[in-house]
Amino acid sequence: MLFKHLPDEIFQALSGSNRALIEAVLTDLASVFYDHADDPIKDKSVIIECIEDTLHKLDTLAWHDEQKEPFDSPKTIHDYALRIYHRLVNTGWLVEEQELYRVSVLMTPQVSMLLRSFIDISQHGKRNYGATVLSILSNLESVAKHPTERGVTLSQTAEAARDFSAHLNQILLGIRSLQRELFESRDPKAIVAGFFDLFVEGILIADYKTLKTSNNPFRFRRQILELTQSFLSQSDTLQQVAQCYADQQLISLTKAEQLVEKDCRDIIQTFSNIEQRLERIDEYRYRLEKRAADTARYMDSSRPGMANKIAGIISDVAKYDTPPVLKEMIGARFVGMASAAQPSKRREPPPPRVMTPAEVSAEAIKFRDQQRRFHEARQVTLPKMQSYLDKQLLSNDSKHILDFTIESVEDFVCFDHLRYVGSLGVTAKKLEEAYEIQFTNEYLDVHSFVECREFTVVRRSKA
C-alpha cells in the first residue's frame, strides 16, 4: 500500500485550521533536517528554537483549539512553539528518542521523503535545460569511451532523460491549467499578477529564450541520438554495458540487456519528439502571454474584449434608419479609439529554405578578373615607375617626352605620373635621386593620349 509506511495521523496536522502555522514550521524544519554536513538527530531544544524563529517571522499568530489537549491556550511565542512541537510529535512528523535525561528528535526516512517531496512541489521553479542536455551528452560520451567501467552511467542518463521529459509535461499541463484559470478570471489585476507570479516565476524555463537561437540547448540532440543508437546497433558495446549493469546491480546478464535496451529507447524517445512538444508549449505560452498583454493594455482604458463589444454596438446601430441618441454616453467616453485597439498578431517564423550553392558563370568570372587586373594596372607603385623608366631610357642619359612609348594602361599611368614625381612623397625619393624631370613652357600632345607641358627626363650621374 502507498501509505503503509506513514503514520495514520500524519495528514491531520495539515488538514486542520492551524495548517498555515504547521506548514511554515515544516518548511523551515526541512532545512534543519536536510543539512548534509550535520547530524540528522537533533536535540529537542534546537527544534523548539527553530520553531520559535519561524513564528517570529510570521505576521500574526492565531491558534485554534481543535480538540481537548492537556495544555493551556498559548500566550507567548514559546507556548506556541511547544504547542506546535507536540502537534508534530503526536501526528508522526517528529519522533522523540530519550537517552537518560537527553531527548533527541528525528524524522523517519519515509516522513523525510514525504516532506522533501512537498518542499519540491512548493518550490517548483525554473530549470536550466542547457545543463541537463549537456550532462546527458557528457554521460553518453563517457559510456561510449569506457563501456566496461562506466556503462552503469547510462542508467543515470536515462533517468535524467525521463525526468527531463516529465518536466516538459509538467510545463505543458501547468501552462494549460494556468491559462484556464486566468481565462475564467474577470479581474485584470489578478490576471496580470497571476501571469508574472505563476508563469514567469514558476513555470517558464530559465533558458527559454535560447531555444530560438543557434546556441540553443538542443543543438546536441543529433549527437545524443547517434550515441544512443550506436549502443543498440553495436552488439559488442551493448554486451559490455550490460555486463557493467549486471556487476553493479547484481542481476543476470539477460535482465541487464533488457534494462540497457529500455534505457536507450527512453532516451531516443525523449529526444526524438522534442520539437513537437516544444511547439505545443510555445503555442500555449503565446495564448497566455497574449491574454496578459491584452489585459495590461486595456486596464487603463476599458476591459478585455471591448473591441468585439464595440463591433456589436455598431451592428445594432446599423439596423436603425437614424442613429439613436445615447444620453448616458455623453461625457463618459468609456468607448474610444484606445478601447478598440487590437494586439499585434503572432509573427510566424519564415518557412525553411534549402541553401544551394550558386554557380558563377564563366563570363562573370572573366569580367571579374578583367576588373581586378584593370584596378591593379591603375595603381601607381614605385617598382612600376622604376621599371618603366629603365625600359624607356635603357642606356640613354636623357629622353624627350615625345620619345616615350605608351603600350598599355600601366605605361600610360606611369607616364602620366612622371610629372608629379616630386609630389609622390617619401617613396619617390629614389626616383628623384636617379632621374631629373626638366620642364619647359611649351604644351605638347603626346600620342593623342594626353596634353601636357614639355619635359625631358635626364638620368642623374652617380658622381
Disulfide bonds with the S-S distance in Angstrom:
none
